[in-house]
Amino acid sequence: MLAAWNGGDEGALDRLVELLYPKLRRIAHQRLGRRLPDETLDSTALANETYLKLVRAGGIRCDNRVHFLALCAQIMRRILVDHARRRGFAKRGGGAPHVPADEVVLVAQERGVEVLALDEALAALARVDPRKSRVVELRYFGGLTIEETAEVLGVSIDTTKRDWRMARAWLLAELTREAAPEQRP
């Protein structure tokens, strides 16, 4: 199906998404976490928007299921960031209460504000170490396992585990540093 979609067969994308849609919804549900009462984006909407962006993109080259999910991870990240920006969240808080960053990849699940902060921190990490930023994107936004992430990046599982640990530590330090001035009286 991926080969057919790569060749421009839009029906192949429909069949592919039908098979992977439950996984996309699960990933979307994990990314959205606890929702605010007035939140307009739910897991179904996020999965559907991801599908629509895939359709609009036309035949994109994906070698296998893992690469397809990696592409979906990038799309979901963009959708979440765009949604948070449209909702008018400020760069570092927008009046929302601070969520402790003890589990850095869980921070973005709480509020759109943290999605923007995480996106900015990931962009900063990408300037320092693009692979570590990609590991977070694939694991957090794409829901890929360590093994799947290693496959997409073409590195060993041990390297991916190291990158994951280092990226989380770096992001925790970055998000804590950025949030600290707001917490001072």
VODOBA-78856 format. One record per residue: x, y, z negated of N, C-alpha, C in turn. Coordinates in steps of 0.2 Angstrom, whole numbers, plus 5000, padded with zeros to 4 digits. Last residue first. Layout:
<nodes>
XYZXYZXYZ ...
</nodes>
This chain:
<nodes>
504451794787503951854786504251914788 504751674800504951724795504451774794 504151614811503951584805504251634799 504751664822504051674821503851654814 506051614822505951684821505251694820 505851464825506051494818505951564817 505551434838504951444833505151474827 506851414843506351464846505851484842 507351314835507751384836507251434838 506451214838506551234831506851304831 506751194852506051214850506051244843 508151154851507951214855507251234853 508051044843508451104841508251164845 507250964851507050974844507451044842 508050954863507350984863507151004856 509150874857509250944860508550984860 508450754853508850794848508950874851 507950714866507450734860507850774855 509150694873508650744875508250764870 509750594865510050654866509650714868 508850484867508950514861509250584861 508850484881508250494878508350524871 510250444884509950514886509350524883 510250324878510650374875510350444877 509350254886509150254879509550314876 510050264898509350294897509150304890 511150184895511250254897510550294896 510450064894510850094888510950164889 510050044906509550044901509850084895 510950134919510750074915510250094909 510150214933510650204928510450144924 509150254942509650224945510250214940 507950324939508550364939509150324941 507050214939506950274944507650314944 507650124930507550104937507450164941 507550204918508150184921508150164928 506150204917506450264918507150254921 505850064915505650094921505950164923 506450054903506750014908506450044915 505750134895506450144895506750114902 504150174903504650134898505350154899 503250314907503650264909504050234903 502450424905502250364902502650304903 502550544911502450494916502250424912 502950634901502350654906502150594910 503950554894503350594891502750604896 504750494904504450454898503850494895 504950594914504750524915504450484909 505450694906504850704910504550634912 506550644900505950664896505350674900 507350614911507150564907506550584902 507550744916507150704920506850644916 508350794906507750824907507250784911 509450714909509150704902508450744903 509850754922509650684921509250684914 510250894920509650874924509350804922 510850984908510950914910510250894913 510651124909511251094906511351024908 509551144916510051184918510751154915 508651054909508851034916509451074919 508551134897508851064897509151044904 507651234903508351244900508751184900 506551154906506951184911507651214909 506251104893506451064898506851094904 505851234887506451194885506651144889 504751254895505251304896505951274893 503951144891504151154898504751204899 503751174878504151114880504351114887 503051294879503651294875504051234877 501851244885502351294888502951294885 501451154876501551124882502051174886 501251234865501751194865501951164871 500051294870500651334868501251294868 499051194870499351214876500051264875 499351074857499051134859499451154866 499850944855499450974850499051034853 500750884863500050854863499650894859 501950944862501550964867500850934867 502550864851502350934850501850954855 503050744854502350744852502050814851 504350754856503950744862503150744860 504850784843504850834848504350814854 504350764828504350724834504250764840 504550884822504850824819504850774824 504051024823504350984829504750924827 502451074817503151054816503451014822 501651204825501551134824502351104823 500851354820501451314822501451244821 499251404827499751384821500351344824 499151534839499051464837499551454831 499551654844499151654838498951584836 500451624854499851654856499351654850 501751554856501251544850500551564852 502651594866502851554860502351554854 501851654877502451614878502651564872 500051624875500651664875501251624875 498851564885499251554880499851594880 497851564896498051624893498551624886 497451464903497051474897497351534893 498451464913497751494914497351504908 499451394905499551464907498851504909 498851274904499051314898499151384900 498851234917498251244913498351284907 500151234921499751274924499051284920 500551124912500851194912500451244915 499751014918499751034911499951104909 500251014931499551024930499451054922 501550984929501351044933500651064931 501450854923501750904920501550974923 500850784934500450794927500750854923 501850784943501250814945500850834938 502850704937502950774939502350814940 502050584936502350624930502450694931 501850544949501350564945501550604939 503250514952502950564955502350594951 503250404943503750454942503450524945 502350314949502150344943502650404941 503150294961502450324961502250354955 504150224955504350284959503650324959 503450114951503850154946503950224949 503050054963502550074958502850124953 504150114976503850064972503350094967 504550214984504850154986504450094982 503750344992503850314986504050244987 503550485001503950425001504050404994 501950545005502550555001502950485000 500750595015501150535014501850555011 499950725006500050685011500450625010 499550814996500250814998500450775004 498250794993498450854997499150854999 498350674986497950674993498250734997 498950724975499350674979498950674986 498050804970498650834972499050784976 497050714966496950764972497550794974 497650644956497450614962497350664968 497750744946498350714949498250684956 496450764944496850824947497450794950 496150644938495850664944496150714948 496850654926497050594931496750614938 496250764921496950764922497150714927 494950724919495050774923495850784925 495150614910494850604917495050654921 495650684899496050634902495750614909 495150864901495150794897495550744901 495151024898495450974902495450914898 494551114890494151104896494551044900 494251144873494751124878494351094884 493651184861493451224868493951204873 494251104851493551104853493351134859 495751024857495451084854494651084855 496250854855496050914859495750964855 497650754853497050784850496850844854 498250704869498250694862497550724859 498650724882498250774880498150764872 499550614884499750674885499350734882 498650504883499250514878499450584879 497750524894497550524887498050534882 498650504904498350574903498150574896 498950374903499550424902499250494901 497650324905498050304899498550364898 497550364918497050394913497350384906 498550294925498550364925498050394919 498050164922498650184919498750254919 496850164930496850154923497450174919 497350184943497050234940496950224932 498050094951498450124945498050174941 497050044960497449994956497750034950 496650164965496150124962496450074957 497850214971497550244965497050204961 497850124982498350124977498150154970 496750154989496750084986497250084980 497050284992496450274988496450204985 498150264999498250304993497650294989 497650205010498050165006498150204999 496950305016496550255013496950215009 497950385022497650405016497250355013 499350345029498750315028498450335022 500650385031500150435032499450405031 501750305027501650315034501050355036 501550305013502150335016502050355023 500450215014500350285012500950325014 501150095017500550125022500450195020 501950085007502250095013501750125018 501050064996501450124996501750135003 500449945000500050005000500450065000 
</nodes>
